[in-house]
Structures are given as structure tokens and as C-alpha cells.
């Protein structure tokens, strides 16, 4: 019985995290004019995507102090880079926050961006 509750709670937590991550995915327009979806969630299976590349993006020490600005900067670079890689979806992975006491062990880690070519992206949002 305890095993059932653990599995149910784990499934619920995973679903909640995936839903919240999906809320951060938005439509952007690259400098080239191409539509690119980007955010902190992997593309959904129904988008029919193939991973093209993954690379580091500078997060910097300032990124740990102002996460919002760092995330916006990394997203902007990823959106403008995606078309040159043949991608139309960018999955932004900010460095994890892991500390010992008040010391952030990952303070100097970089963000990662995975680029995908998706065949079935949803229609662009009208915002």
C-alpha cells in the first residue's frame, strides 16, 4: 500500500513539474524572421522533434544573482541561433542551484541549450 502511495505521489509531482515547465515555453521571432519556440521544457512528443544539437551558453556569476535577466539573455541568444542550426525549438536548461550551506556549488556553471527541429509545432499564439 505504501508503495502505491509513493508511486502515485511521484507521478503527480512529475506531472506537475512538466506542466509548469510547459508554461514557460513561448513563441519568439528570431532576427532572421523565423518563428522559434523556446522555454524551460523539452518539446512534447506530439511535436515530432529531432534533437539537432546541444551547447553551453554563458550564465555567469551575475546569472546567479539575477536569474530572470540571465534566462532572458540566454533565451534571446538561443532564439537567434536556432535558425542557423536548422532548429525551430530551443530547450533552455539553467544551471541547477545546489549548495552547501550558503555556498552555491554550481555558481560558475553554464546554462545548456538543446536545439530541436520539430515537424508539428502548434499554431503560433496570437499575443
C-alpha positions as CSV (number, residue, x, y, z in Angstrom):
1,X,0.0,0.0,0.0
2,X,2.8,2.4,0.9
3,X,4.5,1.6,-2.5
4,X,1.3,2.6,-4.3
5,X,1.1,6.0,-2.5
6,X,4.8,6.6,-3.3
7,X,4.3,5.8,-6.9
8,X,1.1,8.0,-7.1
9,X,2.8,10.9,-5.3
10,X,5.9,10.6,-7.6
11,X,3.7,10.5,-10.7
12,X,1.7,13.6,-9.6
13,X,4.9,15.5,-8.8
14,X,6.4,14.7,-12.2
15,X,3.2,15.7,-14.0
16,X,3.1,19.0,-12.1
17,X,6.7,19.8,-12.9
18,X,6.2,19.1,-16.6
19,X,3.0,21.2,-16.7
20,X,4.9,24.2,-15.0
21,X,7.8,23.8,-17.4
22,X,5.4,23.8,-20.3
23,X,4.0,27.2,-19.2
24,X,7.4,28.8,-19.8
25,X,7.5,27.8,-23.4
26,X,6.7,30.7,-25.7
27,X,6.7,31.8,-29.3
28,X,9.6,34.0,-30.4
29,X,10.7,35.5,-33.7
30,X,14.4,35.3,-34.4
31,X,16.3,38.1,-36.1
32,X,16.0,36.1,-39.3
33,X,12.2,36.3,-39.1
34,X,11.8,32.6,-38.4
35,X,9.4,31.5,-35.6
36,X,11.1,29.7,-32.8
37,X,9.5,28.2,-29.7
38,X,11.7,28.3,-26.6
39,X,11.5,27.7,-22.9
40,X,12.4,25.5,-20.0
41,X,10.7,22.3,-21.1
42,X,11.6,19.7,-23.6
43,X,9.3,19.5,-26.7
44,X,6.2,17.4,-26.4
45,X,6.1,14.0,-28.2
46,X,3.3,15.2,-30.4
47,X,5.6,17.9,-31.9
48,X,7.6,15.1,-33.6
49,X,11.0,16.6,-32.9
50,X,14.6,15.5,-33.6
51,X,17.4,16.8,-31.4
52,X,19.9,18.6,-33.6
53,X,22.5,20.0,-31.2
54,X,23.2,20.9,-27.6
55,X,25.6,23.6,-26.5
56,X,26.6,25.7,-23.5
57,X,25.5,29.3,-23.1
58,X,27.3,31.6,-20.7
59,X,25.2,32.0,-17.5
60,X,27.9,33.8,-15.4
61,X,28.1,34.7,-11.8
62,X,25.6,37.6,-12.5
63,X,23.1,34.9,-13.6
64,X,23.0,33.5,-10.1
65,X,22.2,37.0,-8.7
66,X,19.6,37.9,-11.4
67,X,18.2,34.7,-12.7
68,X,15.4,36.4,-14.7
69,X,17.8,38.6,-16.7
70,X,20.2,35.7,-17.3
71,X,17.3,33.5,-18.5
72,X,16.0,36.2,-20.8
73,X,19.6,36.7,-22.2
74,X,20.2,33.0,-22.8
75,X,16.8,32.6,-24.4
76,X,17.4,35.6,-26.8
77,X,20.7,34.1,-27.9
78,X,19.1,30.6,-28.3
79,X,16.2,32.0,-30.4
80,X,18.5,33.9,-32.7
81,X,20.9,30.9,-33.0
82,X,18.2,28.3,-33.7
83,X,17.6,29.1,-37.4
84,X,21.2,28.8,-38.3
85,X,21.2,25.2,-36.9
86,X,18.0,24.3,-38.7
87,X,16.1,24.3,-35.5
88,X,12.7,25.8,-34.5
89,X,12.6,24.8,-30.8
90,X,15.1,25.6,-28.1
91,X,15.0,23.9,-24.7
92,X,16.7,26.2,-22.1
93,X,18.4,24.4,-19.2
94,X,19.5,26.9,-16.5
95,X,22.2,25.6,-14.1
96,X,20.9,23.8,-11.1
97,X,21.0,25.6,-7.7
98,X,22.9,23.3,-5.4
99,X,24.6,24.5,-2.2
100,X,26.4,23.5,0.8
101,X,25.3,25.9,3.5
102,X,25.2,29.4,1.8
103,X,27.7,28.4,-0.9
104,X,26.3,27.6,-4.3
105,X,28.4,24.7,-5.7
106,X,27.2,25.4,-9.2
107,X,27.9,29.2,-9.1
108,X,30.1,29.1,-12.1
109,X,28.2,26.5,-14.2
110,X,26.8,27.4,-17.6
111,X,23.3,27.0,-19.0
112,X,22.7,24.4,-21.7
113,X,20.5,24.8,-24.7
114,X,19.2,21.9,-26.7
115,X,18.1,22.7,-30.3
116,X,15.3,20.7,-32.0
117,X,13.8,20.5,-35.4
118,X,10.1,19.9,-34.9
119,X,7.7,18.9,-37.7
120,X,4.4,19.5,-35.9
121,X,4.6,22.6,-33.8
122,X,1.3,24.0,-32.6
123,X,-0.1,27.1,-34.3
124,X,1.5,30.4,-33.2
125,X,-0.2,32.1,-30.3
126,X,-1.8,35.4,-31.1
127,X,-0.4,37.6,-28.3
